[in-house]
Amino acid sequence: PGVQSITFAPLADRPVNDAPFAVSATAASGLAVTFSSSTPSVCTVSGATVTLLAVGNCTVAANQAGDVFWAAAAPVARTFAVTQLSQSITFAALADRTLGDAPFGMTATASSGLAVTFSSTTTPVCTVSGATVTLVATGTCTVAADQPGDATYLSAAQVTRSFAVASANPPR
């Protein structure tokens, strides 16, 4: 039998939410090339279509088993990264307050839909418990909104909001 090889171009990294995509390779013999995934927890292959399942490294193998005229080709594997998605936080400005005002709630959303957590970066002026701010003293209160990400999403850039806490009895 004749000797054959497979030509299979490198595959670019892709985000985990990418749509299924086709791969192609050719055998020197002209016989059809088959594909398989060596990493089925990260990606699967059906025919020549790759479907991404999780973040990690996806390895797709191209094979040509040969026939009566051609020997089997050496398999060629291509590995690419299936990457996490980026996300951002939307956190509206917070209105100035007066010391003595009741604790108040805040809301923020992450584009991923994952939960946002809050913290005070100025605990002498205000504290945060869950999504509730309690005023402690006059000054500038700064609240940070964070979303650390998960297996699918990268952590979001922290967003901070500052507001003034005025005295309940302004000086005369």
Rosetta silent file (secondary structure, phi, psi, omega in degrees, C-alpha in Angstrom):
SEQUENCE: PGVQSITFAPLADRPVNDAPFAVSATAASGLAVTFSSSTPSVCTVSGATVTLLAVGNCTVAANQAGDVFWAAAAPVARTFAVTQLSQSITFAALADRTLGDAPFGMTATASSGLAVTFSSTTTPVCTVSGATVTLVATGTCTVAADQPGDATYLSAAQVTRSFAVASANPPR
SCORE:     score description
SCORE:     0.000 S_00000001
   1 L     0.000  153.526  178.605    0.000    0.000    0.000 S_00000001
   2 E   -75.994  157.694  178.493    0.988    3.604   -0.578 S_00000001
   3 L   -92.783  137.191  179.519    2.070    5.905    2.222 S_00000001
   4 L  -132.575  160.314  175.825   -0.197    8.852    3.006 S_00000001
   5 L  -134.260  166.006 -179.325   -0.208   11.799    5.371 S_00000001
   6 E  -113.610  135.353  172.841   -2.863   14.148    6.716 S_00000001
   7 E  -105.647  118.006 -175.739   -2.836   17.922    6.364 S_00000001
   8 L  -141.227  106.267 -176.034   -4.776   19.493    9.253 S_00000001
   9 L   -65.111  153.491  175.475   -4.272   23.201    9.946 S_00000001
  10 L   -58.797  153.650  179.444   -3.968   24.494   13.530 S_00000001
  11 L  -108.679  135.911 -178.029   -7.232   25.512   15.219 S_00000001
  12 L   -76.114  151.234  173.299   -7.651   28.939   16.806 S_00000001
  13 L   -60.374  149.469 -177.632   -8.623   29.407   20.445 S_00000001
  14 E  -141.559  148.702  174.974  -12.349   29.996   20.923 S_00000001
  15 E   -72.512  151.225 -173.987  -14.635   31.244   23.710 S_00000001
  16 L   -60.215  -23.949 -179.206  -16.723   28.567   25.417 S_00000001
  17 L   -92.976    9.815  178.967  -19.993   30.001   24.056 S_00000001
  18 L   -62.111  146.369  177.945  -18.857   29.821   20.424 S_00000001
  19 L   -67.767  154.852  174.245  -21.282   28.109   18.056 S_00000001
  20 L   -53.018  145.663 -176.664  -20.431   24.635   16.773 S_00000001
  21 E  -139.180  157.030 -178.161  -17.956   24.894   13.899 S_00000001
  22 E   -91.141  145.674  172.120  -16.629   22.714   11.092 S_00000001
  23 L  -117.153  157.409  177.394  -13.080   21.427   10.783 S_00000001
  24 L  -144.437  149.878  176.975  -11.442   20.103    7.658 S_00000001
  25 L  -152.776  158.409  178.105   -8.358   18.110    6.787 S_00000001
  26 E  -127.130  148.617  174.590   -7.119   16.296    3.712 S_00000001
  27 E  -104.498  143.154 -179.589   -5.286   13.027    3.211 S_00000001
  28 L   -58.615  -26.039 -179.629   -2.595   12.750    0.538 S_00000001
  29 L   -75.886  -19.154 -173.866   -4.470    9.705   -0.780 S_00000001
  30 L    88.047   -4.252  177.575   -7.645   11.726   -1.348 S_00000001
  31 L   -72.608  156.369 -177.830   -9.532    9.380    0.989 S_00000001
  32 L   -66.929  141.998  177.197  -11.940   10.906    3.528 S_00000001
  33 L   -99.697  138.725  176.006  -10.547   12.025    6.876 S_00000001
  34 E  -108.362  156.116 -176.786  -12.491   11.314   10.077 S_00000001
  35 E  -125.219  150.606  175.960  -12.402   13.407   13.242 S_00000001
  36 E  -149.954  161.214  176.713  -12.721   12.648   16.935 S_00000001
  37 E  -101.624  132.869  174.107  -12.296   14.437   20.235 S_00000001
  38 L   -92.521   -2.075 -177.199   -9.609   13.317   22.656 S_00000001
  39 L  -134.290   66.985 -173.022  -11.155   15.618   25.289 S_00000001
  40 L   -65.040  -15.131  175.937  -14.904   14.827   25.348 S_00000001
  41 L   -79.289  -18.374 -179.622  -15.494   16.742   28.591 S_00000001
  42 L  -102.426  -39.752 -178.803  -14.319   19.946   26.836 S_00000001
  43 E  -153.164  151.535  175.607  -15.500   19.382   23.253 S_00000001
  44 E  -121.133  160.541  177.357  -17.235   16.777   21.151 S_00000001
  45 E  -129.133  130.924  173.996  -17.010   16.005   17.450 S_00000001
  46 E  -127.796  114.371 -173.325  -19.833   14.755   15.264 S_00000001
  47 L    64.839 -115.856  177.399  -18.764   14.203   11.680 S_00000001
  48 L  -115.877   19.816 -178.291  -16.625   17.299   11.063 S_00000001
  49 E  -108.086  125.620  179.342  -18.485   19.564   13.520 S_00000001
  50 E   -99.274  131.233  175.998  -16.884   20.509   16.848 S_00000001
  51 E  -117.413  127.454 -179.197  -19.129   21.510   19.751 S_00000001
  52 E   -86.429  136.899 -176.499  -17.597   23.254   22.766 S_00000001
  53 L  -117.046  -34.659 -173.671  -18.797   22.118   26.196 S_00000001
  54 L  -155.575  164.243  176.155  -16.479   23.593   28.832 S_00000001
  55 L   -70.093  141.027  178.817  -13.411   25.743   29.417 S_00000001
  56 E   150.608 -160.572  176.760  -10.127   23.884   28.922 S_00000001
  57 E  -102.868  128.058  178.204   -8.025   22.481   26.125 S_00000001
  58 E  -102.306  129.399  176.142   -9.847   20.792   23.249 S_00000001
  59 E  -118.560  120.393  178.003   -7.945   18.225   21.195 S_00000001
  60 E  -109.275  127.741  179.513   -9.363   17.160   17.840 S_00000001
  61 E  -104.400  136.734  175.044   -7.743   14.214   16.092 S_00000001
  62 E  -106.304  129.733 -176.802   -7.798   13.718   12.307 S_00000001
  63 E  -131.284  149.356  172.287   -7.555   10.110   11.136 S_00000001
  64 L  -141.372  112.699 -171.955   -7.435    8.252    7.821 S_00000001
  65 L   -77.570  -10.547 -178.504   -7.543    4.459    8.181 S_00000001
  66 L    83.330 -177.962  177.614   -6.347    3.666    4.657 S_00000001
  67 L  -152.254 -159.822 -177.796   -7.748    1.046    2.267 S_00000001
  68 L   -67.200  -20.838 -179.009   -6.413   -1.759    0.083 S_00000001
  69 L  -101.263  -20.577 -174.495   -4.203    0.738   -1.795 S_00000001
  70 E  -126.940  137.058  173.914   -3.160    3.043    1.039 S_00000001
  71 L   -74.982  157.980  177.182   -1.701    2.404    4.473 S_00000001
  72 L   -60.187  141.127  176.916   -3.271    4.181    7.435 S_00000001
  73 L   -82.859  152.169  172.999   -2.006    7.731    7.873 S_00000001
  74 L   -64.962  131.176  178.948   -0.411    8.838   11.128 S_00000001
  75 L   -61.226  149.727  175.728   -3.138   10.644   13.109 S_00000001
  76 E  -122.350  125.985 -179.671   -2.770   14.406   13.429 S_00000001
  77 E  -111.043  141.889  175.923   -4.074   16.120   16.565 S_00000001
  78 E  -125.218  128.353 -179.956   -4.772   19.809   16.991 S_00000001
  79 E  -115.150  136.658  176.240   -5.245   21.339   20.433 S_00000001
  80 E  -140.765  160.345 -179.124   -6.729   24.741   21.115 S_00000001
  81 E   -86.857  135.831  170.129   -7.915   26.596   24.196 S_00000001
  82 E  -102.211  112.305 -167.354  -11.599   26.942   25.004 S_00000001
  83 E   -99.449  157.188  175.323  -11.570   30.187   26.936 S_00000001
  84 L   -68.902  160.247  179.422  -13.696   31.793   29.621 S_00000001
  85 E   -94.205  150.611  175.248  -16.012   34.640   28.758 S_00000001
  86 L   -84.775  162.046  177.677  -15.549   38.186   29.949 S_00000001
  87 L  -148.375  162.426  178.042  -18.188   39.961   31.986 S_00000001
  88 L  -137.528  161.929 -179.454  -18.853   43.429   33.335 S_00000001
  89 E  -110.489  134.930  172.200  -20.746   44.932   36.256 S_00000001
  90 E  -107.340  119.740 -175.143  -23.448   47.579   35.970 S_00000001
  91 L  -141.699  107.395 -176.463  -23.696   49.556   39.222 S_00000001
  92 L   -67.130  158.739  177.216  -25.591   52.857   39.224 S_00000001
  93 L   -61.145  151.213  178.103  -24.370   55.924   41.098 S_00000001
  94 L  -107.325  135.067 -177.500  -25.407   56.208   44.740 S_00000001
  95 L   -72.337  150.337  174.244  -27.039   59.414   45.995 S_00000001
  96 L   -59.782  151.844 -176.750  -25.489   61.505   48.751 S_00000001
  97 E  -132.464  171.908  177.227  -26.908   60.781   52.201 S_00000001
  98 E  -117.699  135.395  178.291  -27.203   62.328   55.630 S_00000001
  99 L   -55.283  132.045 -175.482  -25.806   60.680   58.748 S_00000001
 100 L   104.710  -16.270  174.950  -28.779   59.181   60.562 S_00000001
 101 L   -60.430  149.750  178.632  -30.516   58.054   57.361 S_00000001
 102 L   -65.443  152.708  173.611  -31.833   54.502   57.586 S_00000001
 103 L   -54.232  147.741 -176.892  -29.748   51.700   56.094 S_00000001
 104 E  -136.508  156.146 -178.067  -30.485   51.335   52.390 S_00000001
 105 E   -93.861  159.532  177.587  -30.171   48.690   49.714 S_00000001
 106 L  -131.061  159.432  172.767  -28.185   48.669   46.496 S_00000001
 107 L  -135.976  147.721  173.475  -28.389   46.665   43.301 S_00000001
 108 L  -151.783  152.930  179.286  -25.838   45.803   40.658 S_00000001
 109 E  -129.085  148.542  173.746  -25.859   43.249   37.880 S_00000001
 110 E  -103.034  140.375 -179.719  -23.174   41.278   36.111 S_00000001
 111 L   -60.195  -20.496  177.897  -23.526   40.755   32.361 S_00000001
 112 L   -76.600  -19.740 -173.388  -22.995   37.031   33.079 S_00000001
 113 L    88.896   -3.336  178.058  -26.071   36.878   35.283 S_00000001
 114 L   -75.943  157.437 -176.952  -23.906   35.748   38.210 S_00000001
 115 L   -68.684  141.224  176.768  -24.442   37.319   41.639 S_00000001
 116 L  -100.117  139.839  175.672  -22.612   40.538   42.512 S_00000001
 117 E  -111.194  153.748 -177.368  -21.199   41.047   46.013 S_00000001
 118 E  -120.900  151.783  173.339  -20.691   44.365   47.777 S_00000001
 119 E  -152.483  157.275  176.002  -18.187   45.662   50.307 S_00000001
 120 E   -95.142  134.201  173.703  -17.246   48.976   51.862 S_00000001
 121 L   -99.014    2.200 -179.651  -13.752   50.284   51.233 S_00000001
 122 L  -134.029   64.049 -175.271  -14.378   53.041   53.807 S_00000001
 123 L   -61.589  -23.182  174.489  -15.608   51.188   56.901 S_00000001
 124 L   -68.415  -19.664 -177.720  -15.088   54.180   59.249 S_00000001
 125 L  -102.563  -38.492 -178.589  -17.776   56.010   57.193 S_00000001
 126 E  -153.163  152.792  175.716  -20.086   53.160   56.108 S_00000001
 127 E  -121.520  159.617  178.818  -20.449   49.414   56.378 S_00000001
 128 E  -129.504  132.970  173.423  -22.025   46.913   54.005 S_00000001
 129 E  -129.820  115.449 -174.328  -23.861   43.722   54.887 S_00000001
 130 L    64.233 -115.933  178.324  -25.132   41.808   51.880 S_00000001
 131 L  -117.011   24.285 -178.117  -26.546   44.595   49.696 S_00000001
 132 E  -114.197  129.874  178.746  -27.369   46.984   52.567 S_00000001
 133 E  -100.651  133.176  173.932  -25.319   50.072   53.424 S_00000001
 134 E  -117.585  127.898 -179.623  -25.287   51.436   56.974 S_00000001
 135 E   -81.710  136.726 -175.977  -23.919   54.940   57.561 S_00000001
 136 L  -115.581  -37.817 -176.331  -21.447   55.241   60.459 S_00000001
 137 L  -155.271  169.043  175.597  -19.900   58.726   60.209 S_00000001
 138 L   -73.480  157.325  179.596  -19.678   61.779   57.966 S_00000001
 139 E   136.306 -154.914  178.799  -17.270   61.697   55.029 S_00000001
 140 E  -108.100  123.720  176.585  -17.095   59.859   51.728 S_00000001
 141 E   -97.395  130.712  176.237  -18.498   56.343   51.566 S_00000001
 142 E  -122.810  125.752 -179.606  -17.116   54.080   48.842 S_00000001
 143 E  -113.640  134.851  178.303  -18.806   50.797   47.994 S_00000001
 144 E  -105.417  138.095  174.367  -17.191   48.147   45.770 S_00000001
 145 E  -112.467  129.544 -176.802  -19.149   45.729   43.584 S_00000001
 146 E  -131.857  150.919  171.576  -17.410   42.479   42.656 S_00000001
 147 L  -142.404  109.516 -171.890  -18.127   39.339   40.662 S_00000001
 148 L   -77.072   -6.314 -179.432  -15.327   36.729   40.915 S_00000001
 149 L    85.790 -178.556  178.725  -16.391   34.627   37.920 S_00000001
 150 L  -153.010 -159.708 -178.295  -16.795   30.870   37.677 S_00000001
 151 L   -63.235  -25.035 -177.660  -15.784   28.030   35.386 S_00000001
 152 L   -99.420  -34.235 -173.981  -17.356   29.835   32.410 S_00000001
 153 E  -113.544  139.623  170.597  -16.749   33.522   33.205 S_00000001
 154 L   -69.103  161.659  175.472  -13.630   35.467   34.078 S_00000001
 155 L   -67.520  146.903  178.894  -13.858   37.761   37.095 S_00000001
 156 L   -84.112  152.782  173.084  -15.360   41.153   36.329 S_00000001
 157 L   -64.752  134.667  178.695  -13.460   44.385   36.870 S_00000001
 158 L   -62.268  140.712  175.971  -14.423   45.830   40.235 S_00000001
 159 E  -118.192  130.885  177.717  -16.778   48.822   40.096 S_00000001
 160 E  -116.875  149.267  176.308  -16.812   51.359   42.927 S_00000001
 161 E  -132.698  131.939  179.592  -19.337   54.055   43.747 S_00000001
 162 E  -118.078  148.357  175.613  -18.712   56.892   46.202 S_00000001
 163 E  -149.891  158.223 -178.179  -21.133   59.294   47.812 S_00000001
 164 E   -86.041  142.197  172.130  -21.003   61.953   50.513 S_00000001
 165 E  -114.483  108.080 -176.624  -22.369   61.392   53.998 S_00000001
 166 E   -90.883  160.229  176.665  -23.263   64.822   55.392 S_00000001
 167 L   -69.176  143.424  178.233  -23.840   65.779   59.004 S_00000001
 168 L   -69.939  -25.828  179.030  -27.438   65.693   60.165 S_00000001
 169 L  -121.496   92.154 -178.564  -26.858   69.066   61.858 S_00000001
 170 L   -62.981  146.463  179.619  -24.883   71.329   59.524 S_00000001
 171 L   -62.467  149.400 -179.770  -22.669   73.876   61.307 S_00000001
 172 L  -103.381    0.000    0.000  -24.115   77.410   61.753 S_00000001
